[in-house]
Amino acid sequence: MKILLSMNGVTGGYGDADILQDVSIQVDDKEIVVIVGPNGAGKSTAMKAVFGLLKIRGGSIIFDDDRITGWAPNRIVQRGICYVPQVDNIFREMSIHENLEMGAFLKKGDLSAAYDRVYELFPDLKERRKTLAGALSGGQRQMVAMGRALMLDPKLLLLDEPTAGLSPRYMEQIFQICRDVRDTGVAILLVEQHAKQALAFADRGYVLAAGQNRHEGTGAHLLADREVAEMFLGG
Amino acid sequence: MSILDFLNFYLIPGVVLGSIYALGAVGITLIFAILRYAHLAHGDLATLGAFLAFAVVTGFGLSPLAALPIAMILTAGVAVGIDKVFYEHLRERPKIVTVMASLGIALMVRSVVQVVWGVDAESYVRGIVRPENYFGLRIKDREIYTVVFMLALVGGLQLFLARSKWGKAMRAMSDNPNLALLSGIDNKKVVILTWVIAGGLCAASGVFLGINTELKSMMGWHMLLPMFAGAILGGVGRVEGAVLGGLIVGIAEELSVLVLPSEYKAAMAFAILLFMLLVRPTGLLRGKVL
């Protein structure tokens, strides 16, 4: 399997303090990889590092054979990585359709194929395309946010806690959508608070603690690990 | 007082004045929506627009209406230039720094107007215009086209914001600036576009004030408070709200003469502003909270 993204020993933070210490994460083509860990472990920070939102002081980030360390977010978007933040990830006062249109802002020419693809993944959204995104429920907002990010046909999708605050039913639905998205050829790197469910559904997982790699392996392997279970998964 | 007197002497002048305020209030609301600060040089930019049109009228013998588009383009250019030279460097600083800077710009722009065109009152066309009589309603032509132009300009702006790619980008940036950046929207271009639109509308409001009254170097400064009152009354960040707010402030100012001495006309805007900020700071149409 081809390596799509590799963070190699990345050290960095927002200001002067380093939040990440020597963090390494790898995502292969068409793979779902989850980052779990306790609060303040640097999970979201690791993801932001990929998207160029962090001051990186050591290590490198290679995406699809390009060294993207230090690139600006809009260049990274164009290169094929799209990012869905945890909060404020939709344009509330714009319709669902306009949200998708803004996602494809950098794309020239006909957008109908991109719209079709997203609406096929999220049939619920197609029916309500004229509705203001701010009027939707939490789960549907998350779908709009993911749909917006998928408009540019990214190779890698970054999701920051996509199931935060959602009911278990929606959580399962979001995970299923992630699998559907993966099946269209997009790799996914996501951060999850619900570690048990996320590890069960992802191909591979990384456990971060205090800004450092702690464990890694397949979801099943990590779930079976005693130390992981005790540390982060509540026994 | 008959109903016709009420319409002729209070309501119609109020709608005309309100239309002039509305043009400025729309710019103020757009600047707040995109850049998140109160732009205090807005009135004096309107003065500049009015005098640029005056220069075209006297220099080339054009009518004020023909000079309007030229003045709008020139003022839009000046607005973009002011942003590049002054405000752009302050973008990362607390917003109050830019607000204070805009007060400085207001004084500078006014001084330029005073140096170039003097401090005496001027007018585009000499002589007295008699109003036409429409079934007892006495309306001057210039009053009709002030209102019609305001509606056309704001209607065009609304269409641009609703339909065009860059109009939507402006709304996206006002809605969620971080996500707009993550989507690859070029915020610098959106800012330039905002100044072009705000500057053009500013000039239109100045020119129409000049057409309906006279040109003075303080004309725009005196409009600043009513324009802000209109923007806040309608709900900051809402174009249709700014139009509604501007009209209400204009009408309220004219109606205030019924109960207050006319010297207190200008206090009306202040009273509306104070009342709205105390009672409903999101404005009539639920804008952003200041």
Interface residues (C-beta under 8 A of the other chain):
Chain A: F51 P73 N74 V77 Q78 Y83 P85 D88 N89 I90 F91 R92 E93 M94 E98 E101 M102 G103 F105 L106 R148 L152
Chain B: K165 K168 A169 R171 A172 D175 N176 N178 L179 A180 L181 L182 S183 G184 I185 D186
